[in-house]
Amino acid sequence: MNFIDTSACDALLHSIKGLQSQGMTLAFVCVRDEMRERMRLSGIEAVIGCTNFCDRVTDGVRAWQKKERLRHLKEPKEPAAAGRFDRQRQRSPTGSPTPGDIRNGTRRRYFP
């Protein structure tokens, strides 16, 4: 694409804000200098951020991968769900299986 006019910039800006409100990030690759200048003047560059403009597709993919790695490092880790064999089995006072043993399909014979 070689040209973008004012109405297209406004429509693009509206679309970008809509995507960002849904938690999406938009990036541009191989944008020509004239186009980039028009995007800057219309406020698109300020909304997207200058780091989301890349010269090559591989640069854009690498930047995205780096952001994803950093995002995963910042997210709190949830404890892994305990598996059938990780749980401690508790005996009831009578030695019979507990309701949890029956529900989880791990019925065993207990001897008092």
N, C-alpha and C positions, 0 to 999 in steps of 0.2 A: 504494500500500500504506500502510495507516494504523497497523499494529501489527506488532511482532515480539516473540516470546517468547524465553525463555532457551534453549530447545532449538533454536530456529531460529537464534539468534545463534551457538550452538556449532557447528551444522552449517555456517553461513556462514563462520565463522572457519576451520574445517577446510578448506573448499573454497578459500578465499582463499590459505591457506598452500600448498595443493597447486598452485594456479595460479602462485604466486610461485616455487615450486621449479622450475617449468618455464620461468621467465624472463618470465612474463606480469605485466602490471600491471593492476590493477582500480581503477576509479574509480566514484564514485556521483554522481548528479546529482539535484537537486530533492528532497533528503532532508528531510523535515519535522523540526522541532526535537525532538519527542518521540522520533522514531526515531533521530535522531542522538545523543541523550542515551543511549538504550539501547545503541546501538552503541559509544559511548565507554565506558560502564560495563562492557561485556562484552569490551573490548579490541580490537574491530575497528578503531576509528579509529587506535589505536596501530600496528597491523600495516599498515594501508593507508597511513597518513599523512594529516594534515589537509589537505595540498595536493591530495589526490585526491578531495576533496569539493567539488563546484561547485554554484552556485545555478542556473545555466542550462546547457542543452546546448551552446550556442555557446561558453560559457566553458570547458567541458570539452574541446571539440574544439580550441579555440585553445591551451589548456594542453598538450594532447597534441602538437599540431603544433610548438609551441615546444620541447618535450622531444626530439622527433625531430630537429629541426634541430640542437640542441646535441649530440645523440648522434652524428650524422653528422660534425660538426666534430671531435669527439674521436677518432673511429675513424681508425686509420692508413690512409692511402691506399695501395692496391696499385698497383704500376706497371702500366700498360696493356700488354697482350700485344703483342708486335711483330707487325706485319702482314707479308704477303708482301713488300711493297716497302720495308719499314723495315729488314729484315735486310741486313747487309753480305754480299755474296756473296764467297766465298773460292774461289780456284782451287786445284785440287790441283797438285802439281808437274808432272804430265803434261798439264795443261790440260783434263782431262776433268771432267765435272760431279762434284761431291762427293756423297756419299750423302744428305746433307740436301737437296740440290737435287732429287734424284730422288724422295725420300720426300714432299717438299712439293709435288710436281707442277709445279715450276718448271724443268723440264729445258731447258737452253739449250745451244747449241753454243759451245764454248770453243776458241779458236785459240791455240796456244802462241806 
